[in-house]
Amino acid sequence: MSVAQDLEPVKDIIFPPGDIYSDEPPLESDLHLHQIILLLKCLELWWQDRNDYYAAGNLTIYYSQRQLKSEEFRGPDFFVVLGCERKPRKSWVVWQENGQYPNIIVELLSSSTKTTDKGLKKQIYQNIFRTPEYFWFDPNNLEFTGFHLVDGNYQPIEPNPQGWLWSQQLNLYLGVQDNKLRYFTPQGQLVPTPEELAQQEAQRADQAAQRAEQAAQRAEQAVQRAEQEKQRAERLAAKLRELNIDPDSL
């Protein structure tokens, strides 16, 4: 449903301000916080050359001009909007963003939110947001499920043999590794964190340095062998001269 359709029954509406601060409750645990940060920083690194998306965590989405926030719903734990300007925002205000809703949403389940995440929020994301992909993940028991929008209704995304779920919106897999929700490339490679990438680059640099050192050692050994051969040749020539044989005539 578009913003215009949402407002159709209301006449002469006064648009509320678009510069609205987020109004989200505290996260359930450190696990939830670290998971949101992990999703954000991995995607930002993977898409570091892109400026046509917005990703955020625990941020309010204001989608109705008739009420700034619903008493039953505020913002997703993690969401990505494609085809928009990449810039800082205080919140995501749909009527200030050309009516755009998230392309993908991830909710992190907890004992206090899982009923809403699996019920009310899923209905809102399906029927109002029309968000193409919706995932939920429980950082405690590792429950992981995903849906994509088919003919206006969410249908489960079938896992691959590794148990990962394909996100057409991100062109990446999402899957659980080491008790965390991570991204994987279409080729099955883990999308690294900045720290993991730095470690990989450091390891590659160490390996390159080791290879260079080994090459230098081989070159030194070759020089030593050549010197030894030269010395043997000189000793042989000296012996031949002792026998009145000119080594140059041989």
C-alpha positions as CSV (number, residue, x, y, z in Angstrom):
1,M,0.0,0.0,0.0
2,S,1.4,3.4,-0.9
3,V,1.4,6.5,1.3
4,A,-1.2,8.1,-1.0
5,Q,-3.5,5.1,-0.6
6,D,-3.0,5.0,3.1
7,L,-4.2,8.6,3.3
8,E,-7.0,8.4,0.7
9,P,-9.9,8.6,3.2
10,V,-8.4,11.6,5.0
11,K,-9.1,15.1,3.6
12,D,-7.0,18.2,4.0
13,I,-4.5,16.3,6.1
14,I,-1.6,18.3,7.6
15,F,1.7,16.5,7.1
16,P,3.6,16.0,10.3
17,P,7.2,16.9,10.4
18,G,9.7,14.6,8.7
19,D,12.6,15.3,11.0
20,I,11.6,12.9,13.7
21,Y,13.9,11.2,16.2
22,S,13.8,7.4,16.5
23,D,11.9,6.2,19.5
24,E,12.9,2.5,20.1
25,P,12.9,0.6,23.4
26,P,16.2,-0.8,24.7
27,L,17.5,-4.0,23.1
28,E,16.9,-7.3,24.9
29,S,20.5,-8.2,25.5
30,D,24.1,-7.8,24.4
31,L,23.5,-10.7,22.0
32,H,20.9,-8.7,20.2
33,L,23.1,-5.6,20.1
34,H,26.1,-7.4,18.8
35,Q,24.0,-9.2,16.2
36,I,22.6,-5.9,14.8
37,I,26.1,-4.4,14.7
38,L,27.4,-7.5,12.9
39,L,24.8,-7.3,10.2
40,L,25.3,-3.6,9.7
41,K,29.1,-3.5,9.6
42,C,29.4,-6.6,7.3
43,L,26.9,-5.2,4.8
44,E,28.5,-1.7,4.9
45,L,31.9,-3.3,4.2
46,W,30.5,-5.5,1.4
47,W,28.7,-2.6,-0.2
48,Q,31.4,0.1,0.6
49,D,31.3,1.4,-2.9
50,R,27.5,1.7,-3.1
51,N,25.6,4.8,-2.2
52,D,22.1,3.6,-3.2
53,Y,20.9,2.0,0.0
54,Y,20.2,2.7,3.7
55,A,20.7,0.1,6.4
56,A,19.9,0.6,10.1
57,G,19.2,-1.2,13.3
58,N,16.7,-0.6,16.1
59,L,15.4,2.5,14.3
60,T,11.8,3.7,14.2
61,I,10.0,3.5,10.9
62,Y,7.3,6.2,10.8
63,Y,4.8,5.1,8.1
64,S,1.5,6.7,9.0
65,Q,0.8,10.5,8.8
66,R,-2.3,10.0,10.9
67,Q,-0.3,8.9,13.9
68,L,3.5,9.3,14.3
69,K,3.8,5.9,15.9
70,S,1.7,2.9,16.6
71,E,1.2,1.8,20.2
72,E,1.6,-1.8,19.0
73,F,4.5,-1.4,16.6
74,R,7.6,0.7,16.1
75,G,10.7,-0.3,14.3
76,P,12.5,-3.4,13.1
77,D,15.7,-4.7,14.7
78,F,17.5,-4.5,11.3
79,F,16.3,-3.3,7.9
80,V,17.6,-2.3,4.5
81,V,16.1,0.0,1.9
82,L,17.4,-0.1,-1.6
83,G,17.4,2.6,-4.3
84,C,17.7,5.6,-1.9
85,E,20.4,8.0,-0.8
86,R,22.9,6.7,1.6
87,K,23.1,9.3,4.4
88,P,22.6,9.5,8.2
89,R,19.0,9.7,9.4
90,K,17.3,10.1,12.8
91,S,14.6,7.7,11.7
92,W,13.0,6.3,8.6
93,V,10.0,8.5,7.7
94,V,8.2,6.9,4.8
95,W,6.4,10.1,3.6
96,Q,9.8,11.9,3.4
97,E,11.4,9.0,1.5
98,N,9.2,8.9,-1.7
99,G,6.9,6.3,0.0
100,Q,9.7,3.7,0.2
101,Y,9.5,0.9,2.7
102,P,12.3,-1.6,3.6
103,N,13.2,-4.2,1.0
104,I,14.4,-6.6,3.7
105,I,13.7,-6.8,7.5
106,V,15.3,-9.0,10.1
107,E,13.8,-9.3,13.6
108,L,15.8,-10.7,16.5
109,L,13.5,-12.9,18.6
110,S,13.3,-12.8,22.4
111,S,10.9,-14.2,25.0
112,S,9.1,-10.8,25.2
113,T,8.9,-10.0,21.4
114,K,8.7,-13.3,19.6
115,T,4.9,-13.4,19.6
116,T,4.7,-9.9,18.1
117,D,7.5,-10.6,15.7
118,K,5.8,-13.7,14.4
119,G,2.3,-12.3,14.4
120,L,1.5,-8.6,14.3
121,K,4.8,-7.4,12.8
122,K,4.7,-10.1,10.1
123,Q,1.2,-9.0,9.2
124,I,2.3,-5.3,9.0
125,Y,5.4,-6.2,6.9
126,Q,3.3,-8.3,4.6
127,N,0.1,-6.2,4.3
128,I,1.3,-2.6,4.8
129,F,5.0,-2.4,4.1
130,R,4.9,-5.0,1.4
131,T,8.5,-5.8,2.3
132,P,9.8,-8.4,-0.2
133,E,11.8,-10.4,2.4
134,Y,11.3,-10.9,6.1
135,F,13.6,-13.0,8.4
136,W,13.6,-13.7,12.1
137,F,16.5,-15.0,14.1
138,D,16.7,-15.9,17.8
139,P,20.3,-15.3,19.1
140,N,19.6,-17.6,22.1
141,N,18.2,-20.8,20.5
142,L,19.3,-20.0,16.9
143,E,15.8,-20.3,15.4
144,F,16.1,-18.9,11.9
145,T,13.3,-18.5,9.4
146,G,12.8,-16.4,6.3
147,F,9.9,-15.4,4.0
148,H,9.5,-13.8,0.6
149,L,6.5,-12.0,-0.7
150,V,4.6,-14.1,-3.3
151,D,1.3,-12.7,-4.7
152,G,1.0,-10.5,-1.7
153,N,1.6,-13.2,0.9
154,Y,4.7,-14.4,2.7
155,Q,5.9,-17.8,1.7
156,P,8.8,-19.6,3.5
157,I,12.2,-19.4,1.8
158,E,13.6,-22.9,1.3
159,P,17.0,-23.4,2.9
160,N,20.0,-24.7,0.8
161,P,22.0,-27.8,2.0
162,Q,23.9,-25.6,4.4
163,G,20.7,-24.4,6.0
164,W,21.2,-20.9,4.5
165,L,18.4,-18.8,3.1
166,W,18.8,-16.8,-0.1
167,S,18.0,-13.1,-0.1
168,Q,17.3,-11.9,-3.6
169,Q,17.2,-8.4,-2.3
170,L,20.8,-8.5,-1.1
171,N,22.0,-11.1,-3.6
172,L,23.5,-12.9,-0.6
173,Y,22.7,-15.9,1.6
174,L,21.9,-15.5,5.3
175,G,22.9,-18.3,7.5
176,V,24.0,-19.2,11.0
177,Q,27.7,-19.7,11.7
178,D,29.3,-19.8,15.2
179,N,25.9,-18.9,16.7
180,K,25.6,-15.7,14.8
181,L,23.5,-14.7,11.7
182,R,26.0,-14.0,8.9
183,Y,26.0,-13.2,5.2
184,F,27.4,-15.6,2.6
185,T,28.2,-14.8,-1.1
186,P,26.4,-16.7,-3.9
187,Q,29.7,-18.8,-4.1
188,G,29.4,-19.7,-0.5
189,Q,32.1,-17.5,0.9
190,L,31.6,-15.8,4.3
191,V,31.2,-12.0,4.1
192,P,33.8,-10.8,6.5
193,T,33.7,-8.2,9.2
194,P,36.2,-5.4,9.0
195,E,38.2,-7.1,11.7
196,E,38.1,-10.4,9.9
197,L,39.1,-8.8,6.6
198,A,42.0,-7.0,8.3
199,Q,43.1,-10.3,9.8
200,Q,42.9,-12.0,6.4
201,E,44.9,-9.3,4.8
202,A,47.5,-9.5,7.5
203,Q,47.7,-13.3,7.0
204,R,48.1,-12.8,3.3
205,A,50.8,-10.2,3.9
206,D,52.5,-12.6,6.3
207,Q,52.3,-15.4,3.7
208,A,53.6,-13.2,1.0
209,A,56.5,-12.2,3.3
210,Q,57.2,-15.8,4.0
211,R,57.2,-16.7,0.3
212,A,59.5,-13.8,-0.4
213,E,61.8,-14.9,2.4
214,Q,61.7,-18.5,1.1
215,A,62.5,-17.2,-2.4
216,A,65.4,-15.1,-1.0
217,Q,66.7,-18.2,0.8
218,R,66.5,-20.3,-2.4
219,A,68.3,-17.6,-4.3
220,E,71.0,-17.5,-1.6
221,Q,71.4,-21.2,-1.7
222,A,71.7,-21.1,-5.5
223,V,74.5,-18.5,-5.1
224,Q,76.2,-20.7,-2.5
225,R,76.0,-23.7,-4.8
226,A,77.4,-21.7,-7.7
227,E,80.3,-20.5,-5.5
228,Q,81.0,-24.1,-4.4
229,E,81.0,-25.3,-8.0
230,K,83.4,-22.5,-8.9
231,Q,85.7,-23.4,-6.0
232,R,85.7,-27.1,-7.0
233,A,86.4,-26.1,-10.6
234,E,89.3,-24.0,-9.5
235,R,90.7,-26.8,-7.3
236,L,90.4,-29.2,-10.2
237,A,92.2,-26.8,-12.5
238,A,95.0,-26.3,-10.0
239,K,95.4,-30.1,-9.7
240,L,95.6,-30.5,-13.4
241,R,98.3,-27.8,-13.6
242,E,100.3,-29.7,-11.0
243,L,100.2,-32.6,-13.4
244,N,101.4,-30.4,-16.3
245,I,98.0,-30.5,-17.9
246,D,96.5,-27.2,-19.2
247,P,92.8,-27.3,-18.1
248,D,92.0,-24.7,-20.8
249,S,93.0,-27.2,-23.5
250,L,90.6,-29.9,-22.3
